[in-house]
């Protein structure tokens, strides 16, 4: 068979694939395989093209006994780790024989597994800390502080705080699970998002006053109807405005602007942009892409002191995705932070 025919045959395979002949040279490769291993691999000995020891062993074993072998191929691209499941299968070419080697990209599977492992580890850590404190104080109250009213009052206050911390964490975990399960179901109820934002701002006004922060609503105040879930939208803007109040610093200002546009480039149509901008210390550039990750905190100690669970922005991201919206975060150190939510107006 000619190289052209073999290449055309491999092009029909939806995986990066190459064919190795009995002479241990690569007879043909499709475009995906060339992109993965190099454009000039055809005609070369397979050892110079593949290089990964486990894959080389699989090919060598298949050439010897004609039995299918599987292996993993690990590589990186643009700083991102990639994982491939490699299958080496014997093939009869009529005029000869060889090994068909295919590379299936399983990076997303590996990443999902790592996310699950990280999630379990983070939840365990977040729960273990308050539980350890509670167990320690219970032991103290039963022992040395058994007849000490002042110590009992102090310890019970701390126990109450830690119990409420666990309650917030469990509540946010349930909320995250719920919004993830509903993420693909688009809301159909018409909601006045400007009115929701205004209501949230008024509700948080006492908290802002206590923190010495001013909430300044601007733009549209009503009549901005979108397909949405009012409770979830209220959760989004409560989280964003409350974050601005907590981390904006005393004497600062949280500006909440609602703007409607007939042409929002990111939506390719009409939409409403809600910007929550604080005057706080800002966030370093390297943290911004990770802010919506579960349990990711820029300052974990301060976040816990403020009552944060590290899940708020992850919940916000999933709710906005459910509403077919976009969120952008802009921040510079010393210049505050802006959370920009863009939602389609719909029909």
N, C-alpha and C positions, 0 to 999 in steps of 0.2 A: 504494500500500500504506500502511496506517495505521502510526503509530508503535508502537502496541501489538503489531501482528503482527511488525513488524521486530525489536522488542525481544525478543519470544518466540523468534524465529528465532535471534537472536544468543546468547540464553541457552543454546542447545543446543551452541554452539561451546565446547570446553573450554579456550579461551584468552581473554585480555582482548581484546575485539573491538568495533569501532565502524564505523558506516557513514556515509560522507560523500557527499552528493548533488552534482549538477552545479553547484548554487548555492554550493558550498564550505561548506555548513553541515552540522553533524552531525545526521543524521536519527534515529539510534538508537544505543544502546550497552548492552552487557550489564553485569552487576554488577561483574565483575572489571575492566572498563575504567573504570567510575566510581570504583572503589576506587583505581585507579592514577592517573587523570588528574583526578578531581574529580566530585562527585555532580551538579553542575549543568551538565554539558558539552553535553547535548542541546539543539539549537537554536542553539548558538553557532558562530561561524566556527571552522574547525578550527585556524587559526593561534593562536587564544587558548587552546586547550585543550592542544595538543601541545607547541608551543614549541621542540622540539629540532630544530636546523637540518637534520640529515641526514634525519630522518623527514619534515620538511616538504618537502624536495626530492623525496623518494620519492613522496609523495602528489601533489605538483604535477605531476611527470613522468607519473605514471599517469593523472591527469585529462586530460593533453594527448594522449598517444599510446596509451592503453589497455594499455600493457605493464606486466607485473608488475615491481615494484621491491622491493629489500630494503635494510634499513638497521639500524643499532644505536641503541637508546635507552638512555641511561645515566641513572640516578637514584639516590637513596639513601632509606633508610627506617630510622629509629631508629639512625642512625649507621652503617648497613651499606650498602655500595655494591651496587647491583643492575644487572644487564645484561639487556636484552631484545633478541631478534632480531625485527625488525619486517618484516612482509610487507604490501605494498600491492597489491591485486589489483582489476582492473576487474570490475564486475558489472553486468549488464543487469537493471534493476528492472521491466521491462515498460513501465511508464508513464514511465520515465526511466532514467537511468544514474548510476553512482556508483563509489566506491572502498571496498572492504572492507579495513580496516586491523586486523591482528591482532598481538598482542604475546606472544611466547613467552619465558618466563623461562629464560635460559641462565646464570644466576648460578653454579649448581653446576658447569657446564662450565668457566667462566672460573676459578673457584676451584681446580678440579682441575688446570688448566693452570699456574696460579701455584704450587700446591704442588709440582708436578713440577719447575718451574724453580728454585724455592727449594731443593728437595732436591738437585738436581744441583749447584747453586752451593755449598751447604753441604758436600757430600761432597768436591767439588773443593778447597775451602778446607781442610777437615780433613786431607786427604791431602797437599796441597801443602806445608803447614808442616813436617811431619817429613821429607818427601822432600827439601825444600830443605836442611834441616839435614844429612841424610845425605850429600847430594852435596857440600856444603861441607866436611864433615869428611873425606870420601874424598879430596878435592883437597888438603886440608891434610896428610893422612897421606902422600900421595905426594910432597909438596913440602917445606915448611918443617919438618914434624914427622917426616920420614922416618927420622931417626936420633936421635929424642928419645923414649926409652921412657916417661918420665913423661907427656908430652903424649899419646902413643899410648894409654896406659892411660886417661887422662881422656876422650879423645875416643871411644874404644871403649865406655866406660861410657855416655856420652850417646847414642851410636849405638844401643846395645842398648835403651835406654829408648825412643827414638823408633821403633825397629822394632817393639817390643812394643805401642806405642801404635797403630801402623797395624794390627797383627794384631788388637788388641781391636776397632778400628773395623770391620774387615772381618768379624770374627766377629759383631758386633752387627748389621751390615747384613744378613748372611745369616739371622740369627735373626729379625730384623724381617720380612724377606721371607717366611720360613717361617710365622710366626704369622699374617701377613696372608692368606696363601693358605689357611690352615686356619680362618680366623675364623668362617666360616659352618657349619663342621662341628662339632656339639656332641659333646664327649667322652661316652662311655657307660660307661667303666670306673669302678668304685666305688673312691674314694680316701679314706683317713683324713686329712683336711686338718689336723686338730689335731696328729696325729703328724708330718706333714710340717713344720709350723711349728716344732714342738719340735726336730726333727732339724736344721733350718736354724739355729736359735738355738744349738744345741750346736756345730755346725760353725764358726760365726762367733765363738764364745767366745774363742779365742786372738787373733783380730784385735781384738776389743773390749778384751781385757786389755792388749794392746800399746798401744792408743790411750787407755787409762785410762778406758774406758767400761764400765758394767755393763749386761748384758742381763738383764732381769727378766721372765720368762714368767709369766703369770697366766691363770686361767680353765681351760677344758677342755684336757686333755692327750692324750686319745685317744678313739676311738669316734665321731668326727664324720664320718660317711660322706657324700660328695657325688659326683655324676658329674663326673669330672675327669681331666686329664692330669697325672700326678704330676710329670713332669719340668718341665712348664711352670709348675705351681704352685710347685714348688721354686724356679724362676727368679724368680717374682714376689716371694716372701718373702725370698729372698736379696738381691735388689735393694733392697727397702724397708728391711730390717734393716741391711744394709751401709751404705746411705745415712745411716740414723740414727746409726750408729757413726762414720762419716767426718765428718759435718757437725754432730754433736751436741755436740762439744767435749769436751776432756779433763776427767775428773771428773764427767761427766754420766751419764745413765741412759737406756736405751732400753727402754720397757715394751712388751711384746708380749702382748696380751690376746685370748683366743679365747672368744667368747660365742655360745651357741645360743639361738635364739628361735623360738617357734611362729608368730609373726606379725611379720614384718618389713615395715613399710609400703611401702618402695620396691620390694619383691619381691611384695607382696600374698600372702604365704605364709611357710612356714617357711624359715629361713636361718641361716647362721653369719656372725658379724661378727668380722673379725680387725683389730685396731687396733694399728698400730705408731707409738708416740709417743716422740719424743725431747725432750731438754731443751736443745736448741741455741738459737741466736739468733733463730730464726723466719724467716718469709718475708713480705715486704711484700705487701699485698693485691692489688696490680695484677699481680703475677707469677703468682698461683695459677692463674687460668684457663688459662695457657699452659704450665704445667709439663710436660704430656704431649705437647707438640709436639716433633717431631723437631729435635734440635740446639738446643733452647731451653735456655739456662742463666741462672740468676739471677746467678751470678758465674763467668763463663767462665774467667778465669785460674785461680781456685781449683779449679774443676771439673777442668780439664786436669791441674793438679798432682796431684790426687787419683786420676788415671787414668780419669776419666769421659769417655765418648764423646758424651754428650748424647742417647743413644738409649734409655737404660734405662727411663725412665718411659713412653716411647712403646710399647715392647715390653710393659710391664706392662699398659697400657691395652688393647691388642689381646688379650692372653691373658685378661684379665678379661671382656672382651666376648664372647670365644669361650665362656666358661663361663656366659654369661648373667647375669653379676654386675654390680655397681656399685662405683665407687670415688669416695670423697669426700676432699678435702684441706682440713684446717683448720689455720690457723696465725696467730699474732700475733707481731709483733716483740718479742723478749725473753722469749717464753713457749713457745718450741718449736713443733714441727710434728707433726701427726698424719695418717697415711695410713690411711684406713678402707676396708677391702675387705669387701664384702658378697656372699656367694655362696649360691645356692639349694641347699637340701638335696636337692631332687628326690625321686624315688620309688625 
